[in-house]
Every structure is written in structure tokens, then in C-alpha cells.
Amino acid sequence: MDHQWAPVVSALVCGASVSVLLLKWVKHQKVQKKIQQAQARRDAGFSQARDAVYEFKEKNPGLDLSPIMALSLADLTRKIRAGSLQPDAVLHAYMDKALEVNKTLNCNTDVLMESVKQLAEIESHRDGLLYGIPISIKENIGYKGHDSTCGVLCKLDDPALKDSVVVTVLKRQGAIPFIKTNVPQGLLNYECSNPIYGMTVNPCNLQKTCGGSSGGEGALIGGGGSILGLGTDIGGSIRIPASFCGICGFKPTFNRISLRGVSSCVKGVKSVLSSIGPMGRDVESLVLCMRALLCKDMFTLDPTVPPLPFNQQVYESSDPLRIGYFENDGYLQPSPSMTRALQETKKHLEQAGHTLVPFKPPEIFNVIHEYIVRGAIADRAATLLSQLKGGPVDPCLQPQIIPYHLPNFVKKILSYVLRPIYPRIAKVMDALCGVKSVEELWKQHNNIENYIHEVISQWNELELDVLLCPMLGPAYNFNYCGKLTSALSYTALYNLLNFPAGVVPVTTVTDEDEAQLSEYRGNFGDIWDKLFVKAVRGSVGLPVAVQCVSLPWQDEMCLRLMREVEKVHANKKLSNSTN
């Protein structure tokens, strides 16, 4: 009997195996078809935009659009308001440039052709602070009729039913949102690549990453294809691409600007807070955007946002500042160019009459692991992983999520084994176990609240106005961001503290900076420190920034320090050129 049934069992097993393989193949084909359809829609949009630009040029022969691209936002605003430039010329000039830049950087995901139709109604918003200004928006910011995929397949083919609050306010202020920009898969990575739209590269060096998660914004603005953009920031997602691409970026206090209608793969995180903020070529551009957004329309559309208009008096004050600073947070040793950028900025600020005082937030080692990592992955990354199901995982994200899949007992064993040799890696492995219960989560939130007040107390004891600190940089080589989440200590801390933070480019990597990498040992001398050196090698000429920070709801004070930093470096450059 057994001998008789053997062929049947064998056939059933083979049939089942073939069925499984066939189902996998069918699923793969469906995924590929979905991706191809999304890419086809994007390409059709690009083609439609090119036709619109061509038609505009045909109707306006002899009109030179190139001078528009050289104007600062302040000058552009003045010329449009004075009538010497028309909004339609400005929009088509930037649409043309954005399409050109995209050919080498792959930074755009969707052209908002409604922007051309918006021109017909633009005169009704002539009094708006951003009247006639084209603006780019990060892919996850809701715009009616367009997807906000966050780089994951499960969010494809789900267009927004209405504009997000920020898009609505921008339109009422006369701005013209005209393009959406690329993001990393899931948004929780600082390299800009996803399986739908591919990888975005750095405008300063095509062999480097532009950063993330607002990487498309950083690349497009850095490449000259946009004059002003909006990004989001949960651990440095505005500041890192701004730093890597040589532009300015600002993360406001959480909920200073409405997040209604902004998509995410991990909603509900309360330990490390996300903010939406502006990115631009200079600090004044960020300020104009903040002034425009912080208006009655936003406070009415989202009553949960505190009705705090922009405080121009604080921003424009010329009183000397008392500035805290540190050169090394004790977790990641800065690259040589990061250190030099900080030291030079400190010196210039002191020469300008400001007082610099040593200050470093306490307990960084414990805070990074117990509050930031464990807080962001409190659910053991289950929410993020659920968003990645049904599609391929981008190679940039793969190294980051491998540990997320491990059972907690394996993470605990690895943490115990690694503790004597690699204490930092061991602590991260333990933190990836997340929280065990609601009781533990509430305890963590309470500890974080106490820590915030501890930092503020030390800040107030030193009578600080603002803080100056290093900014992660220069731009990495490809495929290191997913392996180096440890490098986020300089940015994620201020999402935890809910302190406004912004970056200003101040210098570029020199040959001497590059040579000093051979002496870099790191604060721990572990695998991550060695990887960091490899990540930043080959960066001569790339931009390097510093970071400015203020207390919660003192966004204008942070922007004021950013303006001071920009000014002292500009003055120094002018002084050097005249000598």
C-alpha cells in the first residue's frame, strides 16, 4: 500500500511546490506591473510638463527665462510684486529647470500640472506673502488627486481626497506648488531611494547620496530646480539633506506647522516627534515661508496648532546672543570637516560680539538608546514592517531592517554577547526589542519628559539664548545610511527634546580635512566608527554645515542664530576676497 501511494504523494508535493512558485511569480508580476504603471504616470506627467513649457516659450518668443533662476527668493518676490516679472514666466522657468535637473538627479516623483491652471486664479492672492512663487513639496505631503506613497507599494493608487493644510495655506498665500520630490522607502532612512521611483543623487557630486528622508527636496533645491520647498523631519530628515546638498533647512517645534494631510508609514510615535518645515537657498527664504504659513488660515484649518504668528521682532533683534556650543556629543566623533566648521563658526560669532559658552546635553549614551531608538521602535518596528509587505525592500533600507526581523530573544542574546566588545551596538540591539507593555511605554514617556526639563534647566542655568552644534556631514557614499543609524545622534536628539533646529552651510571639505580621516578613530573605535570613515571618504569640495538650536516655541530665535551664522561667514568670505 505504501509503495502504491508513493507516486501520488510525490506528485502532490511537486504540485504544491509548483503552485507556491507560480503564486510567487504571479505576485511578483503584479508588483512589477504596479511599479511600472506608477513610473509610466510619472513619465507622462514629465512629458505633459515639457509640452507646457514648450507651448509657453512658443507663445512668448524672445523671452529669456534664464535670469529668473539667478534671483534670490527675496528679489524674485519683489520683482513679481512690482510687475516686472509675471508668475507664469516664473512657474514655467522653474518647471523647465526642474525637469532638466531631474535627468541627472532623479529627484522628482510627480509634476503637479494643476499649477498651470492655478495661474488663472493667482491674481486673487496678490496680497499673499508668496504670491507667484513656485514651491516644491516632499512626496508625502498631501495634494488633492495625487499619491503620497512614502516610497511603499501599499500606498500607491491612493490619491489624496483633498489638499493638506500646508498646501491649502500655501495656495492662499499665492504660492504655486508645482512638483513633488522623492523620498526613501518608508521615510525612516536618510538615503533617498525606493523601489517605485529609484535613487536620488547629490547635486554636488553624483557619486554621493543627497540624504533623506527629504532627499528629493534637498537635491532639487541644491540643483537649482526649486527656490523653496517643504520637507518633514523625524530624526534629521530636513536637516541631513540640507547639509548634504549645501542648502538651508529648518525643523520647527512640533505642531508649530500643521501636519494634517501629511502621510507617514509610522503614525502615532510620541517619543521622537516629526515636524514639517521649509528648505531653501538661504535663511531669509525659510523665514518668508514660516511667516507665510504661520497665519490665520492655518490656525483656522487646524485649531490644534497654537495660534502663534511669526515673531519678526525676535528674529530681527540685533542684541548680542549667549550661545551654548559643543564640538563632540560623545556618541559620534565628528568628521574633521564637521569639527572645523564648528570651530570656525564659533570664532566668527565671537568676533561679531556674541558670547560662546560650553554646553552639552547630558546622558547622551543612555538617551540615544533608551529614548530615541527604543522610542522610535517601541512596537519592534511592526508598523513599519507591515507597510513594506507585498513589495520589494530597497537595497538602501535592507541593512537597517534586518535586525528588526530577529526575535527578541535573539536580540537579547546578541546584546549580551556584544556588550564587552561593542557596547554601543549591544545597547542598540537591546533597544530594538522595543517596549514590553503599555505600562513601560508610559514610564518611558515620563522619563523623556523629565529629561527634557533637565536639559532646559541646565540651559537656563547658563542663561543661554541658543545652541550651536555640529551637523552631520559631508554627504555619504552610497549604501551606508542604512548601516549607520548611529550617526543620527546629532539630529534625532532635537526631535526627542522638541527643540527647533536648523542647518546653514558654512564651508566645504578641504584636502586637509580628507587627509585627517586617516587619523579618525571615533569615540568607540567600533564597526560603526570604521564605517563612518568609509561613508564620508572622497568628499573634497562638498558642503559642510553647522546646526542651530533653540528652546521649544522659540523658532524665531533659532532662525535668528541661523541668520547670524550666515552673515558672519558671508562677511568673512567678503573680507578674504578684498584682502
C-alpha positions as CSV (number, residue, x, y, z in Angstrom):
1,M,0.0,0.0,0.0
2,D,2.8,2.4,1.0
3,H,4.6,1.6,-2.3
4,Q,1.4,2.3,-4.2
5,W,0.8,5.7,-2.7
6,A,4.4,7.0,-3.0
7,P,4.0,8.3,-6.6
8,V,0.8,10.1,-5.6
9,V,2.4,11.8,-2.5
10,S,5.4,12.7,-4.7
11,A,3.1,14.2,-7.3
12,L,1.1,16.2,-4.7
13,V,4.3,17.6,-3.1
14,C,5.7,18.6,-6.6
15,G,2.3,20.1,-7.5
16,A,2.2,22.1,-4.2
17,S,5.7,23.3,-4.8
18,V,4.9,24.4,-8.4
19,S,1.8,26.1,-7.1
20,V,3.7,28.0,-4.5
21,L,6.3,29.1,-7.1
22,L,3.6,30.0,-9.5
23,L,1.8,32.1,-6.9
24,K,5.0,33.9,-6.1
25,W,5.7,34.6,-9.7
26,V,2.1,35.9,-10.2
27,K,2.5,38.1,-7.2
28,H,5.9,39.4,-8.4
29,Q,4.4,40.2,-11.8
30,K,1.6,42.1,-10.2
31,V,4.1,44.1,-8.1
32,Q,6.2,44.9,-11.1
33,K,3.1,45.9,-13.1
34,K,2.0,48.3,-10.3
35,I,5.5,49.8,-10.2
36,Q,5.7,50.2,-14.0
37,Q,2.2,51.9,-14.0
38,A,3.4,54.4,-11.4
39,Q,6.5,55.1,-13.3
40,A,4.5,55.5,-16.5
41,R,2.2,58.0,-14.8
42,R,5.3,59.9,-13.6
43,D,6.9,59.9,-17.0
44,A,3.6,61.0,-18.6
45,G,3.5,63.9,-16.2
46,F,7.0,64.9,-17.1
47,S,6.1,64.8,-20.8
48,Q,3.0,66.9,-20.2
49,A,5.1,69.4,-18.3
50,R,7.7,69.6,-21.1
51,D,4.8,70.3,-23.5
52,A,3.5,73.1,-21.3
53,V,7.0,74.7,-21.1
54,Y,7.4,74.4,-24.9
55,E,4.0,75.9,-25.5
56,F,4.7,78.8,-23.2
57,K,8.0,79.5,-25.0
58,E,6.3,79.4,-28.3
59,K,3.8,81.9,-27.2
60,N,6.5,84.2,-25.8
61,P,9.3,84.2,-28.4
62,G,12.4,86.1,-27.3
63,L,11.5,85.9,-23.6
64,D,14.7,84.8,-21.8
65,L,13.8,82.7,-18.7
66,S,17.4,82.1,-17.5
67,P,17.8,85.3,-15.5
68,I,14.9,84.2,-13.3
69,M,16.9,81.3,-12.0
70,A,19.7,83.5,-10.6
71,L,17.4,85.6,-8.4
72,S,17.1,85.1,-4.7
73,L,13.7,84.4,-3.3
74,A,13.6,88.0,-1.8
75,D,14.5,89.5,-5.2
76,L,12.1,87.2,-7.1
77,T,9.2,88.2,-4.7
78,R,9.9,91.9,-5.2
79,K,10.0,91.6,-9.0
80,I,6.8,89.7,-9.2
81,R,5.0,92.1,-6.9
82,A,6.4,95.1,-8.8
83,G,5.1,93.5,-12.1
84,S,8.5,93.3,-13.8
85,L,8.1,89.5,-13.7
86,Q,4.9,87.6,-14.3
87,P,4.0,84.5,-12.3
88,D,3.5,82.4,-15.5
89,A,7.1,83.1,-16.6
90,V,8.5,82.2,-13.2
91,L,6.5,79.0,-13.0
92,H,7.5,77.8,-16.4
93,A,11.1,78.7,-15.8
94,Y,11.3,76.6,-12.7
95,M,9.3,73.8,-14.3
96,D,11.8,73.7,-17.1
97,K,14.7,73.7,-14.8
98,A,13.2,71.0,-12.5
99,L,12.8,68.7,-15.5
100,E,16.3,69.4,-16.6
101,V,17.8,68.7,-13.1
102,N,15.7,65.5,-12.8
103,K,17.5,64.0,-15.8
104,T,20.7,63.7,-13.7
105,L,19.4,63.6,-10.1
106,N,16.1,61.6,-10.3
107,C,14.7,63.9,-7.7
108,N,11.1,64.4,-8.9
109,T,8.1,62.0,-8.5
110,D,5.2,63.9,-9.8
111,V,4.6,67.2,-11.7
112,L,1.5,69.0,-10.3
113,M,0.0,70.2,-13.6
114,E,-2.8,71.9,-11.6
115,S,-0.1,74.5,-11.0
116,V,-0.6,75.8,-14.6
117,K,-4.4,76.1,-14.0
118,Q,-3.7,77.8,-10.7
119,L,-2.2,80.7,-12.6
120,A,-5.7,81.7,-13.8
121,E,-6.7,82.4,-10.2
122,I,-3.4,83.8,-8.9
123,E,-4.5,87.4,-9.0
124,S,-7.0,86.8,-6.2
125,H,-4.0,86.0,-4.0
126,R,-1.8,89.1,-4.9
127,D,-1.6,90.1,-1.2
128,G,-0.2,86.7,-0.2
129,L,3.4,86.7,1.1
130,L,4.4,84.1,-1.5
131,Y,2.4,85.5,-4.4
132,G,3.6,83.9,-7.7
133,I,6.4,81.7,-6.1
134,P,6.7,78.1,-7.3
135,I,7.3,75.7,-4.5
136,S,8.2,72.1,-4.4
137,I,6.8,69.7,-1.8
138,K,8.0,66.4,-0.4
139,E,6.2,63.3,-1.8
140,N,4.4,62.6,1.4
141,I,2.7,66.0,1.6
142,G,-0.9,65.6,0.5
143,Y,-2.0,67.3,-2.7
144,K,-5.6,66.6,-4.0
145,G,-5.7,63.9,-6.7
146,H,-2.0,62.8,-6.2
147,D,-0.5,59.9,-4.3
148,S,1.6,60.3,-1.2
149,T,3.3,56.8,-1.3
150,C,6.2,57.4,1.2
151,G,8.0,55.1,-1.2
152,V,5.9,52.0,-0.3
153,L,3.7,50.0,-2.7
154,C,0.7,49.7,-0.3
155,K,0.2,53.5,-0.6
156,L,0.2,53.5,-4.4
157,D,-3.0,54.3,-6.2
158,D,-4.5,56.1,-3.2
159,P,-4.6,59.7,-4.2
160,A,-5.4,62.4,-1.6
161,L,-9.0,63.4,-1.5
162,K,-8.1,67.0,-0.6
163,D,-5.1,69.2,-0.1
164,S,-3.1,69.0,3.1
165,V,-3.4,72.0,5.4
166,V,0.0,73.4,4.4
167,V,-0.7,73.1,0.7
168,T,-4.1,74.9,1.2
169,V,-2.3,77.7,3.2
170,L,0.5,78.0,0.6
171,K,-2.1,78.4,-2.2
172,R,-3.9,81.1,-0.2
173,Q,-0.6,82.9,0.3
174,G,-0.2,83.0,-3.5
175,A,2.4,80.2,-3.7
176,I,2.2,77.7,-6.6
177,P,3.0,74.1,-5.5
178,F,4.3,72.6,-8.8
179,I,6.2,69.4,-8.1
180,K,6.6,66.5,-5.7
181,T,10.0,65.2,-4.7
182,N,11.5,61.8,-3.9
183,V,11.8,60.0,-0.6
184,P,13.4,56.8,0.8
185,Q,11.2,53.8,1.2
186,G,9.2,54.2,4.5
187,L,10.7,57.6,5.2
188,L,12.8,56.2,8.1
189,N,16.1,56.2,6.3
190,Y,18.5,59.0,5.4
191,E,19.4,57.8,1.9
192,C,16.9,58.7,-0.8
193,S,15.8,55.5,-2.7
194,N,12.7,53.4,-3.1
195,P,11.5,50.6,-5.4
196,I,8.9,52.8,-7.1
197,Y,10.9,55.9,-8.2
198,G,14.5,54.8,-7.7
199,M,17.5,56.6,-6.2
200,T,18.1,60.3,-6.0
201,V,21.7,61.5,-6.1
202,N,23.6,64.5,-4.8
203,P,23.6,67.7,-6.9
204,C,27.2,68.5,-5.7
205,N,28.6,65.1,-6.6
206,L,26.6,62.4,-8.5
207,Q,28.6,59.7,-6.7
208,K,27.2,60.7,-3.3
209,T,23.8,60.5,-1.6
210,C,21.6,63.5,-1.3
211,G,20.5,62.4,2.2
212,G,16.9,61.8,3.4
213,S,14.2,61.5,4.0
214,S,13.5,64.9,2.4
215,G,16.2,63.9,-0.1
216,G,14.4,64.9,-3.3
217,E,13.8,68.3,-1.9
218,G,17.5,68.8,-1.0
219,A,18.6,67.6,-4.4
220,L,16.1,69.7,-6.4
221,I,16.8,72.9,-4.5
222,G,20.5,72.2,-4.4
223,G,20.5,71.6,-8.1
224,G,18.6,74.8,-8.8
225,G,15.3,73.3,-9.8
226,S,13.3,74.9,-7.0
227,I,13.7,78.1,-5.0
228,L,11.7,76.9,-1.9
229,G,10.5,73.6,-0.7
230,L,8.7,71.8,2.2
231,G,10.1,68.7,3.9
232,T,9.4,66.7,7.0
233,D,11.8,65.8,9.8
234,I,11.6,63.0,12.4
235,G,15.3,62.4,13.0
236,G,17.1,64.8,10.8
237,S,15.0,64.3,7.6
238,I,15.1,68.0,6.6
239,R,18.5,68.9,8.1
240,I,20.6,66.0,6.7
241,P,19.6,66.5,3.0
242,A,20.1,70.3,3.5
243,S,23.5,69.6,4.9
244,F,24.5,67.1,2.3
245,C,23.2,69.3,-0.6
246,G,24.6,72.7,0.6
247,I,21.3,74.4,1.3
248,C,19.4,75.7,4.4
249,G,16.8,73.7,6.2
250,F,14.7,74.3,9.3
251,K,12.8,71.8,11.6
252,P,10.3,73.9,13.7
253,T,8.8,72.9,17.0
254,F,6.4,70.0,16.7
255,N,2.9,71.3,15.7
256,R,4.1,74.8,15.0
257,I,3.0,74.0,11.5
258,S,0.1,71.6,10.8
259,L,0.8,68.0,9.8
260,R,-2.8,67.4,8.8
261,G,-2.8,65.6,5.4
262,V,0.8,64.6,5.6
263,S,1.4,60.9,5.1
264,S,3.7,58.6,7.1
265,C,4.4,54.9,7.5
266,V,4.6,55.2,11.3
267,K,1.9,57.4,12.7
268,G,1.4,57.8,16.5
269,V,5.0,57.9,17.7
270,K,5.2,60.2,20.7
271,S,8.8,59.8,21.8
272,V,10.5,61.2,18.8
273,L,8.4,63.9,17.1
274,S,8.0,64.8,13.5
275,S,7.8,68.3,12.1
276,I,7.2,69.9,8.8
277,G,9.4,72.8,7.7
278,P,11.0,74.8,4.9
279,M,14.1,74.2,2.8
280,G,15.8,76.9,0.7
281,R,18.9,78.5,-0.6
282,D,19.2,81.0,2.3
283,V,17.8,81.7,5.8
284,E,15.6,84.6,4.5
285,S,13.8,82.1,2.3
286,L,13.0,79.9,5.3
287,V,11.8,82.9,7.3
288,L,9.5,84.1,4.5
289,C,8.0,80.6,4.3
290,M,7.5,80.5,8.1
291,R,5.8,83.9,8.1
292,A,3.5,82.8,5.3
293,L,2.5,79.6,6.9
294,L,2.0,81.0,10.4
295,C,-1.2,82.8,9.6
296,K,-4.9,82.8,10.5
297,D,-5.7,80.4,7.7
298,M,-3.6,77.7,9.2
299,F,-4.8,78.3,12.7
300,T,-8.4,78.1,11.4
301,L,-7.9,75.0,9.2
302,D,-6.1,73.2,12.1
303,P,-7.2,74.6,15.5
304,T,-4.8,72.2,17.3
305,V,-1.9,74.3,16.1
306,P,-1.2,77.1,18.6
307,P,-2.1,80.5,17.1
308,L,1.4,81.9,17.2
309,P,2.2,84.2,14.3
310,F,5.8,84.7,13.3
311,N,7.6,87.0,15.8
312,Q,9.5,89.3,13.5
313,Q,10.8,91.4,16.4
314,V,12.7,88.4,17.9
315,Y,14.1,87.4,14.5
316,E,15.3,90.9,13.6
317,S,16.8,91.7,17.0
318,S,20.5,92.7,16.9
319,D,21.2,92.1,20.6
320,P,24.3,90.0,21.3
321,L,23.5,86.4,21.8
322,R,24.6,84.0,24.5
323,I,25.3,80.8,22.6
324,G,26.0,77.3,24.0
325,Y,28.2,75.0,21.9
326,F,29.8,71.6,21.8
327,E,32.2,70.0,19.3
328,N,31.6,66.3,20.1
329,D,28.4,64.8,21.5
330,G,30.3,61.8,22.9
331,Y,28.4,59.4,20.7
332,L,29.7,60.0,17.2
333,Q,33.0,61.7,16.8
334,P,32.5,64.4,14.1
335,S,34.3,64.1,10.8
336,P,37.3,66.6,10.5
337,S,35.2,68.9,8.3
338,M,32.4,68.9,10.9
339,T,34.8,69.9,13.6
340,R,36.4,72.6,11.6
341,A,33.1,74.1,10.5
342,L,32.0,74.3,14.1
343,Q,35.3,75.8,15.3
344,E,35.4,78.4,12.5
345,T,31.7,79.4,13.2
346,K,32.4,79.8,16.9
347,K,35.3,82.0,16.2
348,H,33.4,84.2,13.7
349,L,30.5,84.6,16.1
350,E,32.8,85.6,19.0
351,Q,34.4,88.2,16.7
352,A,30.9,89.5,15.9
353,G,30.3,90.2,19.6
354,H,28.4,87.1,20.7
355,T,29.3,85.1,23.8
356,L,30.0,81.3,23.4
357,V,29.5,79.1,26.4
358,P,30.4,75.3,26.6
359,F,27.2,73.2,26.9
360,K,26.4,69.7,26.1
361,P,23.0,67.8,26.6
362,P,23.6,65.2,29.4
363,E,23.4,61.4,29.3
364,I,23.7,61.1,25.5
365,F,24.6,57.4,25.5
366,N,21.5,56.4,27.5
367,V,19.3,58.9,25.8
368,I,20.1,57.6,22.3
369,H,19.3,54.0,23.1
370,E,16.6,54.2,25.8
371,Y,14.6,57.1,24.5
372,I,15.3,57.7,20.8
373,V,15.9,54.1,19.4
374,R,13.6,52.3,21.8
375,G,11.0,55.1,21.5
376,A,11.0,55.1,17.7
377,I,10.9,51.3,17.5
378,A,8.6,50.9,20.5
379,D,6.5,48.4,18.6
380,R,9.6,46.5,17.5
381,A,9.2,48.1,14.1
382,A,6.0,46.1,13.4
383,T,4.2,49.1,11.9
384,L,7.0,50.0,9.5
385,L,7.5,46.3,8.5
386,S,3.7,45.9,7.8
387,Q,4.0,48.8,5.4
388,L,6.8,47.1,3.5
389,K,4.8,43.9,2.9
390,G,3.8,43.0,-0.6
391,G,6.7,44.6,-2.3
392,P,10.5,44.5,-2.6
393,V,12.7,46.2,0.0
394,D,15.0,48.8,-1.3
395,P,18.7,47.8,-1.0
396,C,19.4,51.0,0.9
397,L,16.9,50.0,3.6
398,Q,17.7,46.3,3.7
399,P,20.7,46.5,6.2
400,Q,18.6,48.7,8.6
401,I,15.6,46.4,8.8
402,I,17.4,43.0,9.0
403,P,17.7,43.3,12.9
404,Y,14.0,44.3,13.1
405,H,13.0,40.8,11.9
406,L,15.0,39.0,14.6
407,P,13.1,37.5,17.5
408,N,13.6,39.4,20.8
409,F,15.4,36.6,22.5
410,V,18.0,36.6,19.7
411,K,18.4,40.4,20.1
412,K,18.9,39.9,23.8
413,I,21.5,37.2,23.3
414,L,23.4,39.3,20.8
415,S,23.2,42.3,23.1
416,Y,24.7,40.2,25.9
417,V,27.4,38.7,23.8
418,L,28.4,42.1,22.2
419,R,28.4,44.1,25.4
420,P,32.1,43.6,26.4
421,I,33.5,44.4,22.9
422,Y,30.9,46.7,21.2
423,P,28.9,48.4,24.0
424,R,27.2,50.8,21.6
425,I,26.0,48.1,19.2
426,A,24.9,46.0,22.1
427,K,22.7,48.7,23.5
428,V,21.1,49.4,20.2
429,M,20.3,45.7,19.8
430,D,18.7,45.7,23.2
431,A,16.7,48.9,22.4
432,L,15.4,47.3,19.2
433,C,13.4,44.9,21.5
434,G,11.0,47.9,21.9
435,V,8.8,48.2,25.0
436,K,7.1,45.2,26.7
437,S,3.9,46.8,27.8
438,V,1.8,50.0,27.9
439,E,3.0,50.5,31.4
440,E,6.6,50.5,30.2
441,L,5.7,52.9,27.4
442,W,4.1,55.3,29.8
443,K,7.2,55.1,32.0
444,Q,9.4,55.9,29.0
445,H,7.3,58.9,28.1
446,N,7.5,60.2,31.7
447,N,11.3,59.7,31.7
448,I,11.6,61.6,28.4
449,E,9.5,64.5,29.8
450,N,11.8,64.6,32.9
451,Y,14.9,64.6,30.6
452,I,13.6,67.5,28.5
453,H,13.1,69.6,31.7
454,E,16.6,68.5,32.9
455,V,18.1,69.8,29.7
456,I,16.1,73.1,29.8
457,S,17.1,73.6,33.5
458,Q,20.8,73.3,32.6
459,W,20.2,75.6,29.6
460,N,18.6,78.2,31.8
461,E,21.3,78.0,34.5
462,L,23.8,79.0,31.8
463,E,21.4,81.7,30.6
464,L,21.6,80.5,27.0
465,D,19.7,82.0,24.1
466,V,20.5,79.4,21.6
467,L,22.8,76.4,20.9
468,L,25.4,75.9,18.2
469,C,26.5,72.3,17.4
470,P,28.0,70.1,14.7
471,M,25.9,68.9,11.8
472,L,26.3,65.5,10.2
473,G,28.3,65.7,7.0
474,P,29.7,65.7,4.5
475,A,27.5,63.7,2.1
476,Y,27.9,59.9,2.3
477,N,28.9,57.5,-0.4
478,F,26.0,55.2,-1.5
479,N,24.6,52.4,0.7
480,Y,26.0,53.5,4.1
481,C,23.0,55.2,5.6
482,G,21.1,52.0,6.4
483,K,24.2,50.7,8.2
484,L,24.9,53.9,10.1
485,T,21.8,54.8,12.1
486,S,24.3,55.5,14.9
487,A,25.2,58.8,13.1
488,L,21.8,60.3,13.8
489,S,22.7,61.4,17.3
490,Y,23.4,65.0,16.1
491,T,19.9,65.4,14.7
492,A,17.4,63.0,16.4
493,L,18.2,64.4,19.8
494,Y,16.3,67.6,18.9
495,N,13.2,65.7,17.8
496,L,13.2,64.0,21.2
497,L,13.7,67.3,23.0
498,N,11.2,69.0,20.6
499,F,13.7,71.9,20.2
500,P,13.6,73.8,16.9
501,A,16.8,73.1,14.8
502,G,18.1,74.3,11.5
503,V,21.2,74.0,9.4
504,V,23.3,76.5,7.5
505,P,26.1,75.6,5.0
506,V,29.3,77.3,6.1
507,T,32.3,75.7,4.3
508,T,33.4,72.9,2.0
509,V,35.6,69.8,2.6
510,T,39.3,70.6,2.1
511,D,42.2,68.3,1.2
512,E,43.4,68.6,4.7
513,D,40.0,67.5,6.1
514,E,40.2,64.5,3.8
515,A,43.7,63.6,4.9
516,Q,42.8,63.8,8.6
517,L,40.3,61.0,8.1
518,S,43.2,58.6,8.2
519,E,43.7,59.6,11.9
520,Y,40.0,59.2,12.7
521,R,39.4,56.7,15.5
522,G,35.9,57.6,16.7
523,N,34.5,57.7,20.2
524,F,34.2,53.9,20.4
525,G,36.5,52.5,17.8
526,D,33.8,50.0,16.8
527,I,32.5,48.9,13.4
528,W,30.3,51.9,13.1
529,D,33.2,54.3,13.6
530,K,35.1,52.5,10.8
531,L,32.1,52.5,8.5
532,F,31.6,56.3,9.1
533,V,35.1,57.0,7.7
534,K,34.3,54.9,4.6
535,A,31.0,56.7,4.2
536,V,32.5,60.2,4.1
537,R,35.6,59.5,2.1
538,G,36.2,61.2,-1.2
539,S,34.3,64.4,-0.2
540,V,36.7,67.2,-1.1
541,G,34.7,70.2,-2.2
542,L,31.4,69.0,-0.7
543,P,29.4,71.4,1.5
544,V,29.6,71.2,5.3
545,A,27.0,72.8,7.6
546,V,26.5,73.7,11.3
547,Q,23.4,73.3,13.3
548,C,21.5,75.9,15.3
549,V,19.1,75.0,18.1
550,S,16.7,76.9,20.4
551,L,14.1,76.1,23.1
552,P,10.6,74.9,22.2
553,W,8.4,77.6,20.6
554,Q,11.4,79.9,20.2
555,D,11.6,79.1,16.5
556,E,12.3,82.7,15.6
557,M,15.4,82.7,17.9
558,C,16.7,79.6,16.2
559,L,16.3,81.3,12.8
560,R,18.0,84.4,14.2
561,L,21.1,82.4,15.1
562,M,21.0,80.8,11.6
563,R,20.9,84.3,10.1
564,E,23.9,85.4,12.3
565,V,25.8,82.3,11.2
566,E,25.1,83.0,7.5
567,K,26.1,86.7,8.0
568,V,29.4,86.1,9.8
569,H,30.5,83.6,7.2
570,A,29.5,85.9,4.4
571,N,31.4,88.8,6.0
572,K,34.5,86.6,6.4
573,K,34.3,85.5,2.8
574,L,33.9,89.1,1.7
575,S,36.8,90.2,3.9
576,N,39.1,87.4,2.4
577,S,38.2,88.4,-1.1
578,T,39.1,92.0,-0.6
579,N,42.4,91.3,1.1
